[in-house]
Amino acid sequence: MAKIAFDELRFVVADDNAHMRRIVRTLLRAFGSREIYEAEDGASGLEAVEAYSPDILITDITMPIFDGIELTRMIRNPEGCRHPFLPIIVLSAYSEKKHVIAARDAGATEFLCKPVSATALYRRIQNVISNPRDFVRTKTYFGPDRRRYINSNYSGVERRTGNPGDNVVDPNQVELEA
Amino acid sequence: MQQHASSTETGMTRQVNETGINLRDKCLKPGDDNEAAQQAIAKAEQAMEQLSVNFDDWIATESRQLSKSRDDARAASYSDDTLRDLFQSAHNLKGQATTLGYPFADEICASLCRLIDKIPDKSRLPFLLIDQHVDAVRAVVAERAKGTDNPKASVLAKRLHDVTGDFLAQEMARNRP
């Protein structure tokens, strides 16, 4: 049993709509967070991530300059951003499956559909903190493991090579870059 | 300092998060998580209640923006750029309207977004139906038709949803080879 100390968490909220930023900020402040930085487009969002090193990014999808999906993709590129492991919660009025999949495949950690509620936002943040997922790198993807559960009915070919244990990188053997 | 795990040509590599982002260690403190969650959520709902004194003004602003986007689109003969702006205004409203207390405005904007997004041939967009959506949102906001128990707003939203659905079905059938 553990509770979240929100006053230890720093957030960046990227949304082109000032009303929505105010709503999210109000919710986060009420949860107890004191460090909340705002961005009104994708470029400002990336700058804010670099400048403030947040613990969690909450981003809209549709924004000027570049959107939340592109922002997520840029953050997940270790050569383009210093925080490729940053937990990203995509908060969007797009509820269709194709948008959820696009966010997932860009490397989003969680997806939350608008309208936002205090309960839904809290639960997503709680999940990000309490149940972090391993990161996966393939030729075409870098981000949180997209397999959230083992489908016992799956009868196809295992597309991941080796035994599960073989795929876990020993932290002592990974390359370190300055 | 960053850590990178190299991927293989044939498969994948699972990488353990060892970059210092361990939010569990950083912010999970001893205590009852359920009780803490309930308290935090209750406090947030209270804060939203206090913020809600602004919501009528905010939805009015968004409604005016939607009307302006429609006017701009109409003046530009519904060019791609102005149509995108109109979609964006409707989409913005859709994302906020329920939070601001106007779920019927949300429904109407969802229908307008669907109309603009799904029509196979943009040159066949029904401008009258676009106007009807925009005017319906204006009416819902002007009449302060909040919540889900306003019969007129309910009928209006449902009718627009149905007409849009029928129209799109016809257009898709028309474009089927």
Interface residues (C-beta under 8 A of the other chain):
Chain A: M1 A2 K3 I4 A5 F6 E8 L9 D16 N17 H19 M20 R22 I23 T26 L27 R29 A30 F31 G32 D55 I56 D60 T62 P78 R82 H83 P84 F85 L86 P87 S92 A93 Y94 K114 P115 V116 S117 A118 T119 L121 Y122 Q126 V128 I129 S130 P132 D134 F135 V136 R137 T138 K139 D145 R160 T161 G162 P164 N167 V168 V169 P171 V174 E175 L176 E177 A178
Chain B: M1 Q2 Q3 H4 A5 S6 S7 T8 E9 T10 G11 M12 T13 R14 Q15 V16 N17 E18 T19 I21 N22 L23 R24 K26 C27 L28 K29 P30 G31 D32 D33 E35 A36 A37 A40 I41 K43 A44 E45 Q46 A47 M48 L51 W58 T61 E62 Q88 H91 N92 K94 G95 Q96 A97 T98 T99 L100 D106
